[in-house]
C-alpha cells in the first residue's frame, strides 16, 4: 500500500510538468505490468534466454529506460541515447540480481539464496545452466535440475542441489559473461555523448554494478 501511495504521489508530481513525461511514465508502467504478467505466465516453465530477456526488458528495463529518457526530455538533449542506455542498464541490473540470488552472501544482499528456484522462475543462471548440462550430455542432472525449478514443492536439499548445479555447470559465469556484453553495449551508447560529469557518473554506475556483483558473489 505504501508503494502504491508513493507511486501515485510521484505520478501526480510528474503530471504537473506537462508535456510528454506523464505519457512516457504511463507507457513504462504499462510495460512493467506486462512484463510481470508475462513472468507469471511462464512461472514453473522452462523458457529460452531470448524469452527471459524479453521479460526483463519489459519488467525491469522499462523503469530505468523511462527514468533516463525523462532526463533527456527535460534537458531537450540525447533523449534516444539515454533511453537506450536505460534499457541496457535494466538488463545488467536484473542479471546481477539473479546471479546474487544464487551466490550472493546473505548478510550483504539481505535475501535468502535460491528464492527464484523456490518461486519457480527460470532466470539467466538456471537457463544457461540447463544449456550447458545438455550440451555436455549430462541429461540426468539436467532433468533433475529442471524438475526442481518447475516444482511447487521443494526441500532445502533440492534448492541446494539447484544452487550447486548453477555454479558447477557454469550458469553463473555465463550469466556474468552475458552481463558484460550488456555493460559494453551500455558504455558504447553513452560514450557518444559529450564528455561531462554526468556521463562519467553513468559509466561508473554501470561498471560498478557488475564489479560489486562479482565481489558479493565471491567470484
C-alpha positions in Angstrom: 0.0 0.0 0.0 2.8 2.4 0.8 4.4 1.7 -2.5 1.2 2.4 -4.3 0.8 5.6 -2.4 4.3 6.8 -3.3 3.7 5.8 -6.9 0.5 7.9 -7.1 2.3 10.9 -5.5 5.1 10.6 -7.9 2.8 10.4 -10.9 0.8 13.4 -9.6 4.0 15.4 -9.4 5.0 14.3 -12.9 1.7 15.4 -14.3 2.4 19.0 -13.2 5.4 19.1 -15.5 3.1 18.5 -18.5 4.4 17.6 -22.0 5.4 14.0 -22.8 6.7 13.0 -19.4 3.4 11.7 -17.9 2.7 9.8 -21.1 6.1 8.2 -21.1 5.8 7.2 -17.5 2.4 5.7 -18.2 3.7 3.7 -21.0 6.6 2.4 -18.9 4.2 1.4 -16.1 2.2 -0.5 -18.7 5.2 -2.3 -20.0 6.3 -3.2 -16.4 2.9 -4.7 -15.7 3.0 -6.6 -19.0 6.5 -8.0 -18.0 5.3 -9.0 -14.6 2.3 -10.8 -16.1 4.5 -12.5 -18.7 6.8 -13.7 -15.9 3.9 -15.2 -14.0 2.6 -16.8 -17.2 5.9 -18.7 -17.6 6.3 -19.5 -13.9 7.3 -23.2 -13.3 8.0 -23.5 -17.1 11.3 -23.6 -18.9 12.0 -20.6 -21.1 14.7 -19.6 -23.6 17.3 -16.9 -22.8 15.5 -14.8 -25.5 12.2 -15.1 -23.7 14.0 -14.2 -20.4 15.4 -11.1 -21.9 12.1 -10.1 -23.4 10.5 -10.3 -19.9 13.4 -8.4 -18.3 13.2 -5.6 -20.9 9.6 -5.1 -20.0 9.6 -5.8 -16.3 12.8 -4.2 -15.3 14.3 -2.2 -18.1 11.2 -0.1 -18.6 11.8 1.6 -15.3 15.4 2.5 -15.9 14.7 3.4 -19.5 11.9 5.9 -18.8 13.9 7.4 -15.9 16.8 8.1 -18.3 14.5 9.2 -21.1 12.8 11.8 -18.9 16.2 13.3 -18.1 16.7 13.7 -21.8 13.2 15.2 -22.3 13.8 17.7 -19.5 17.1 18.8 -20.9 15.9 18.5 -24.5 19.0 16.5 -25.4 20.0 12.9 -26.1 16.6 11.5 -25.4 17.0 8.4 -27.6 20.6 7.6 -26.4 19.6 7.9 -22.7 16.5 5.7 -23.3 18.6 3.0 -24.9 21.2 3.2 -22.1 18.5 2.8 -19.6 17.2 -0.3 -21.3 20.7 -1.9 -21.4 21.3 -1.0 -17.7 18.0 -2.5 -16.7 19.2 -5.9 -18.2 22.5 -5.5 -16.4 20.7 -4.8 -13.1 18.4 -7.8 -13.5 21.1 -10.3 -14.4 23.2 -9.2 -11.5 20.2 -9.5 -9.2 19.6 -13.1 -10.5 23.2 -14.0 -10.0 23.2 -12.8 -6.4 20.1 -14.9 -5.8 22.3 -17.9 -6.5 25.7 -17.0 -4.9 25.2 -13.7 -3.1 26.2 -13.6 0.6 23.0 -13.2 2.5 24.5 -10.8 5.1 25.1 -8.4 2.3 22.1 -9.0 -0.1 19.5 -9.4 2.7 18.0 -12.2 0.6 17.8 -15.9 1.1 19.7 -17.7 -1.6 17.6 -19.7 -4.1 14.4 -17.6 -3.9 14.0 -17.8 -7.7 14.3 -21.6 -7.6 11.7 -21.7 -4.8 9.4 -19.4 -6.8 9.6 -21.4 -10.0 11.4 -18.7 -12.0 13.9 -19.7 -14.7 16.4 -16.9 -14.7 19.7 -16.4 -16.6 21.8 -18.7 -14.3 19.3 -21.5 -14.5 18.6 -21.2 -18.2 22.3 -21.1 -19.1 23.0 -24.0 -16.6 20.5 -26.1 -18.4 22.0 -25.3 -21.8 25.5 -26.2 -20.5 24.3 -29.5 -19.0 22.5 -30.6 -22.1 25.4 -29.6 -24.4 27.7 -31.7 -22.1 25.3 -34.6 -22.4 24.5 -34.6 -18.6 20.9 -35.3 -19.2 20.2 -36.9 -15.8 21.4 -33.8 -13.9 19.6 -31.5 -16.4 16.4 -33.4 -15.9 16.6 -33.2 -12.1 17.6 -29.6 -12.1 14.7 -28.6 -14.4 12.2 -30.6 -12.4 13.2 -28.8 -9.2 12.7 -25.3 -10.7 9.4 -26.5 -12.2 8.2 -27.9 -8.9 6.0 -26.1 -6.4 7.2 -28.3 -3.5 11.0 -28.4 -3.0 13.1 -29.4 0.0 16.1 -27.4 1.1 18.2 -30.2 -0.3 16.6 -29.7 -3.7 17.3 -26.0 -3.6 20.9 -26.5 -2.5 21.3 -29.0 -5.4 20.0 -26.4 -7.8 22.3 -23.7 -6.5 25.3 -26.0 -6.6 24.4 -27.0 -10.2 24.2 -23.4 -11.4 27.7 -22.8 -10.0 29.3 -26.0 -11.2 27.8 -26.1 -14.6 28.9 -22.6 -15.4 25.5 -21.0 -15.3 26.7 -18.2 -13.0 29.8 -17.5 -15.0 27.9 -17.5 -18.3 25.4 -15.0 -16.8 28.2 -12.7 -15.8 29.6 -13.0 -19.4 26.1 -12.0 -20.7 26.1 -9.1 -18.3 29.5 -8.0 -19.6 28.1 -7.9 -23.1 25.3 -5.5 -21.9 27.8 -3.4 -20.0 29.9 -3.0 -23.2 26.7 -2.0 -25.1 25.7 0.5 -22.5 29.1 2.1 -22.3 29.3 2.3 -26.1 25.9 4.2 -26.1 26.9 6.8 -23.6 30.4 7.2 -25.0 28.8 9.0 -27.9 27.6 11.7 -25.5 29.7 14.8 -24.8 32.2 14.3 -22.0 30.8 15.5 -18.7 30.5 14.6 -15.0 27.1 13.1 -15.8 28.3 10.8 -18.5 31.2 9.7 -16.2 28.6 9.0 -13.4 26.6 6.8 -15.7 29.7 4.9 -16.8 30.8 4.5 -13.2 27.4 3.2 -12.1 27.3 0.7 -15.0 30.8 -0.7 -14.3 30.3 -0.7 -10.5 27.1 -2.7 -10.7 28.9 -5.6 -12.4 32.0 -5.3 -10.2 30.0 -5.1 -7.0 28.0 -8.2 -8.0 31.2 -10.1 -8.6 32.5 -9.1 -5.2 29.3 -10.1 -3.4 29.2 -13.3 -5.3 32.8 -14.0 -4.4 33.9 -14.5 -8.0 
